[in-house]
Amino acid sequence: MKVLLLATHLNIGGVAVYTINLAKGLKKKDISVWVASSGGELVKRLEKNDIPHLTLGIRTKCEFNPKLILAFFKLLAFIKNNNIDIIHAQTRVTQVLAYFCSRFTRASYVSTCHGFFKKTRIARRFFGAWGKHVIAISDAVVDHLVKDLNVKNNDISLIYNGVDSEVFSQALDKDERGILKNNLGLAKSPVIGSISRLSPVKGLKYLLLAMKDILREMPEVRLLLVGEGPSKEYLMGLARKLGIENNVFFALNTTQTERFLSIIDVFIFYSLEEGLGLSLLEALASGKACVASNVGGYPLLSKTA
């Protein structure tokens, strides 16, 4: 069997990590696998595992962007030349590409729904492009697909997100943790941490508001926010406004989240909307005490943890 995984990009984030992990898993089962995307930092992980990557000019959130026409013809030729059997799309843009490619080849296509889409988008409601089958990463996503996007229950498979537990069960030793904390300015303080894209939907402003109350009881605590995104300047400004900037630290995105998890004492995931966030699963796999908002697939985790 020959499988092509499609993602808009392979920059650090849940969908990209899911795609990489899936590609590695398929290869271990002796399935021929390729990944196509606009590229990103995580392409190196594919190269490390000898998984071929096809670069496409599809870095856009609009499924009808004209640049996708060129990508379609390049992808179509690739699918035919390599006799691809299954196309697996990860994002809305790649769902549309996969739909049209499957119409002009013998390849079947499936998709994974990683989160929630706006109900008001007419294109999504009447041109779902979900493929012959769609994977939902949590029970909440199944309900969303059925109730909001008119996908038939029989066309959905519930497959929870997973992480490589071997990677996250190997913590840094005491000396390495001490060096990393010193480099970040955290010294020997207790650390509350979150690893996510810095965007409004992640609810991080509420974590900062809570941090102000925490510091009244435990002034030595530090908050570590790992990630990049459009809310970074706002969050830094909010920390200053609350007068807690000396206790809040920002670190850039990293492909080695296990290193940051090793120095976090309590992991917080305060998303306002989420399918089943990988960073929370990584924190659980690292043996961290975790606190998460009651949204998406998280209530299920609290029952099974």
N, C-alpha and C positions, 0 to 999 in steps of 0.2 A: 504493500500500500504506500502511496505517495501523498503527503499532506503538506499544504501550504498554509501557514499562519499569517494573517494580515493584521497589522496594527498601524495606527496613524503615525506613531513615533515610538522610539525606544529610549526616551529620556526617563530619568528616575521617577517612578510612580507605580501605583498598584497594577494598572493594566499591563504596563511594560514588564514588570516582574512576573506577573501571571503568564504572559506570553513566553518569556524565557524559560520559566520552570516547566511549562507544558512542552516546549520544544525539547528540553533535556529529557523529560519523562518519555516522550515518544521515541526518542533515539535509543534510550535504554531498552525499549521493547522491539528494537530492530525495525522500526518504521522509518522510512525515508522522509525527512522533514526539512522544509525550508521556511524562512521567515522573510516577509517583505514589509518594509516600512520606510519612513523618511529618514531613518537613522537616529542616532542618539548615543549617550554615554554607555548604555548597556549592550551595544553591539559587540563590545569587547568580550562579554560573557559568552556570546554565540561563538566568536572566534576561538575562545579558549576551549570550547567543547566541539569544535570542528563542525558547527552547524552553519550552512551557507546563508547569507543574507542578500536580498535584492533591494537596492535603494530605489525608492519611488518619490516623486515630488508631490506628496499628498499631505503636507503639513498645513491643514486647514480644518476648521470646525464646520464648514458649509459643505453639505453633501452634493451640492450642484455647482461647486466652484469650477470654472473652465479648466484649471490646471489638471483636473482629474481626467480630462479627455485623453491627454498624452499618457497619463499613468495607466489608463485603461488599455490602450493599445500595447504598451510595454508589458503589462501584466498578462494580457491575452496571449501574446507571443510566448511568454515564459511558460504559461500553463500548458499550451499546446506542445511546445518543444520538450517539456519534461514529463509529459503525460500525467499531470496531476490528477489524482482521484478525488480528493476532498479539499475544499477551501474553507478555512475556519476564520471568520471575521470577528474582531474584538471591539470595534467602535462603529459609530453610525456611518462615518465616511467609508470605512472599509466594508460595511454591510452592503452599501449601494454598489461599490465596485464589484464585490463578490457576486451580487445578484446579476449584474449585466455580463460578467465573465462566464458565469455558469450557463447563461442563455446561449452563448456562442461556443461552448465547449462541452465535453462529456462529463466534466467535473461537477460533483454535487457540492453544495455548500451549507454550512451550519454557522451558528454565531453564538457568542456568549454575551449575556446582558450583565454588566458589571454594576449597575446602579439604577438610577431613576431618571426618566425623561419627562419633560414638561408635557402635560396632557393637551395643552393648547396648540401644539405643533401639528398642523393638519397633515403635513408630509409623513410624519411618523405614524399617525393613526390610520391613514389610508394607503400608505406605501411603506409597510413595516420593514420589508426586506430582511426578515429574520432567518430566511433559509428553510431547508426542509426540517430542521430541528433547532431549538434554541436552548442553551444551557443557562440556568439561573443560579447565581452563587449563594442565594439564601431564600428562605421561605418568604420573606418580605418582597423580594424581587419577583418571585413567582406570582404573588398576589397582584403586584403592580402590572406585570405583563398581561394577566388575565383581565383584571378589572379596568385598567386604564388604557391598555393598548390593544385590546381585542385579540390577543393571541390565544389559541385553543390550548386547553390544559394538556391534551394528548400530544401536543407538539413541543412540550417543555420537559426538560430533565433537570432535576435539582441536584447539583453537584457543588458541595461547599468548597470554598477556597481552601487551599492548604499551603504550607510552607515546608521548607527543608529543615526538619527538626534537628538534624545532625549539625547543621551550621550554627543554629542558635542555641544549642545546648553546650557549646564550647566557649565558656566565658574567658575573658582575659585574666591573667594572673594578677595578684595584688599589686605588684610593682608596675605593671603595664597600666592598670586602672589608675594608679596614683599619678603616673606621668601624664596620661590623657586628661585627667581632671585638672592638674596644674596648668597644662597648656591652654585649657579652656577658661581658666580663672576661677574654677569651682572649689579649689583647695580641698579641705576635708569635710565640706558641708554635705548634709543630706540633699539629694537631688530629686526633684519632681521633673519628669520629662515628657515630651510629646514629639513624635516624628510624623510629619505630614506636610502636604502642600499648604502654604500659608495663604489660604483663601477664605472668604467669609463663611462658606458652608462648613468649614472645619470647626467653627465655634470657639476659636482660640481667644477671642476678646473676653468671653465669659471665664475662661481659665485665668486670665490676667486679673479680672475683677475678684475672682475667688482668691487669688494669690495675695491680694492686699489683706484679706481677712486672715489668711494662714500666717502671714508674717507678724500679725499682732500676737499670735500664740507661740510661733516658732520663728523668731527673727533670723535664725542662722540658715534657714532653708533657701535653696537656689532653684530657679526654674530654668530648664534648658529646652529651647524650641529648635528642633532640627528641621530644616527645609527652606525652600524658596517659594515665592509666589507674590501675587499682586497686593496682598495685605501686609507685607513686611513693614513698610514705612508706617502704615497706620498702627500696627501693633507696637512698634518701637516708640511711636509718639504717645500711645495710650499708656505704656509703661512709665514714661516720663511724667505724664499728667497725673498718674496715680502715685507718683513718688516712689516707685519700686524698681526703677531702672538699674540700680546697683545689685539687685537680686535676680534679674532676668537676663539670660544669655541666649544669643542666637548663634547657631552653627549652620554652615552651608549644607546643601544636599550631599549625600554620600551613598556610594554603592555598598558600603560596609556598615549597614545599620547595626549589625551585631556588636560593633565596637562601642557605639553610643549607648546601646541597651545595657552593656556591661557596667556602666557607671550610673545608671538610673536606678533609683530605689523604688519609686512609685511611677508607673506609666499611666498617663491620662490620654484618653481619646474622646474628645468632646464634640464630635461631628453632629451637625443638625440634621443631616441626611446621609445615609451610607448603606451600601449593599452589604458588604462584609469586608471591612478594611484589613488589608494584609499586614499593616504595621502593628495592629493590635494582636493579630495571630502570632507575629514574630515575637512580640513582647511576652505573650503567654508561653511560647516555646522556650523563651529565655528564662522562664521561672520567675518573672517579675510580678509584683502585686499590681493589678490593673484596675483602673476605674474608667468606665465608658458610659456614654449617654445611652438612653433607652430608645434607640432607633434602629431601623433596618434589621440585620441579622444578629445584633448584639445581645438581645434578651435570651436567645437560644444558647449563646456561649455561657451566660451566667448560670444556666440550668445544667450545663454539661461539664463545666470546669471543676 
